[in-house]
């Protein structure tokens, strides 16, 4: 199962690198796009749930790494108002490489 990383720049300028056990994040986020914190948390939450279910379908158990990524994002997001703006700065592999 292909995995990926993606990076987000939070409103304070900090960069967070995140892991996904699946390329499904490409269905929810786009490099260079700005999202509100609330929208980003929603999108990544749905992406991590789908990624975890893909792992469950293939291996018979949910992905704890996807749950950890979701929790890390939620924790970071709690520092900002839900209408603050973030930017997705990188996704590896990109769609052209997948």
C-alpha positions as CSV (number, residue, x, y, z in Angstrom):
1,X,0.0,0.0,0.0
2,X,1.6,3.3,-1.0
3,X,2.1,5.8,1.7
4,X,2.8,9.6,1.7
5,X,3.7,12.6,3.7
6,X,2.2,16.1,3.5
7,X,3.2,19.4,5.0
8,X,1.0,22.3,6.2
9,X,2.0,25.8,7.2
10,X,0.0,26.9,10.2
11,X,-1.1,30.5,10.7
12,X,1.9,31.2,13.0
13,X,4.2,30.2,10.2
14,X,5.2,26.8,11.7
15,X,5.4,23.8,9.4
16,X,4.0,20.4,10.4
17,X,4.9,17.3,8.4
18,X,2.2,14.6,8.5
19,X,2.1,11.0,7.5
20,X,-0.6,9.0,5.7
21,X,-0.6,5.3,5.1
22,X,-2.5,5.9,1.8
23,X,-2.4,8.3,-1.1
24,X,-6.0,9.2,-0.4
25,X,-5.0,12.6,1.0
26,X,-4.7,13.7,-2.7
27,X,-8.5,13.3,-2.8
28,X,-8.9,15.8,0.1
29,X,-6.0,18.3,-0.2
30,X,-4.1,20.2,-3.0
31,X,-0.6,21.6,-2.7
32,X,-0.6,25.4,-2.6
33,X,-4.2,25.6,-1.6
34,X,-5.3,27.6,1.5
35,X,-7.9,26.2,3.8
36,X,-9.4,27.5,7.0
37,X,-8.2,25.6,10.0
38,X,-11.7,24.1,10.5
39,X,-12.0,22.9,6.9
40,X,-8.4,21.5,7.0
41,X,-9.2,19.5,10.2
42,X,-12.4,18.2,8.7
43,X,-10.7,17.2,5.4
44,X,-7.7,15.5,7.1
45,X,-10.0,13.8,9.5
46,X,-12.0,12.3,6.7
47,X,-8.8,11.4,4.8
48,X,-7.2,9.7,7.8
49,X,-10.4,7.7,8.5
50,X,-10.5,6.6,4.9
51,X,-6.8,5.7,4.9
52,X,-7.2,3.7,8.1
53,X,-10.1,1.8,6.6
54,X,-8.0,1.0,3.5
55,X,-5.4,-0.5,5.9
56,X,-8.2,-2.4,7.7
57,X,-9.5,-3.8,4.4
58,X,-6.0,-5.0,3.4
59,X,-4.5,-6.1,6.7
60,X,-7.5,-6.7,9.0
61,X,-6.8,-3.9,11.5
62,X,-7.0,-0.1,11.6
63,X,-4.0,2.1,11.1
64,X,-2.7,3.6,14.4
65,X,-0.4,5.9,12.4
66,X,-3.4,7.5,10.7
67,X,-5.1,8.0,14.0
68,X,-1.9,9.5,15.4
69,X,-1.7,11.9,12.5
70,X,-5.3,12.9,13.0
71,X,-4.7,13.6,16.7
72,X,-1.5,15.6,16.0
73,X,-3.4,17.8,13.5
74,X,-6.3,18.3,15.9
75,X,-3.8,19.2,18.6
76,X,-2.0,21.7,16.5
77,X,-5.2,23.2,15.1
78,X,-6.5,23.8,18.7
79,X,-4.0,26.7,18.9
80,X,-5.8,28.7,16.2
81,X,-9.3,30.0,15.5
82,X,-11.2,27.7,13.1
83,X,-11.4,30.5,10.5
84,X,-7.6,31.1,10.5
85,X,-6.0,30.1,7.2
86,X,-3.4,27.4,6.6
87,X,-1.6,26.3,3.4
88,X,-0.7,22.8,2.2
89,X,3.0,23.3,1.2
90,X,4.0,19.8,0.1
91,X,2.8,16.3,-0.7
92,X,5.1,13.5,-1.4
93,X,4.7,11.6,-3.6
94,X,2.8,14.0,-5.7
95,X,0.1,12.9,-8.1
96,X,2.5,12.8,-11.0
97,X,4.6,10.3,-9.1
98,X,1.8,8.0,-7.9
